[in-house]
Amino acid sequence: MNWLRIHRPATLIQVSLLLLLALLGFFLLLPPTIPLWYSLVRLEDQMAPKMFVFIFPILGLVFLLVDRLFFKPLRQYEAAARILALATEASIVFLLISLIRMIVLLT
C-alpha cells in the first residue's frame, strides 16, 4: 500500500493543477460561446457561454472528493483501492485532455 501513500496524492494534485492552469491561461482567448453540448442536434443548442468551461475543473474536484470519500473504507481491500485510484486518475487526465483539446480547437 506504500504506492498509494506516495504517488497518488502527488499525481492527482499535479494533474488538477495542470487542468486549472490550462483553463486560466487560455480563458481570455476563448470565444464568447463555445460548443459544449455535442449531443444536441442544432448548432445553436450546442453553444454555451465560455464560463461553462469551468465544468472541467469542477468535475475534476468532484472526482477527487469522491475518491477521498471512498478511499479510506477501501484501503483494506488493495484491489478495490487500486481500481478506485486508477479510475480517478484516468478521469482527471481525460478531463485535462478534453479541456486542452477544446482550447486548441477554439483558439
ABEGO torsion letter per residue (X at the ends): XAAAAAAAAAAAAAAAAAAAAAAAAAAAABBABBBABAABABAAAABBBAAAAAAAAAAAAAAAAAAAAAAAAAAABAAAAAAAAAAAAAAAAAAAAAAAAAAAAAX
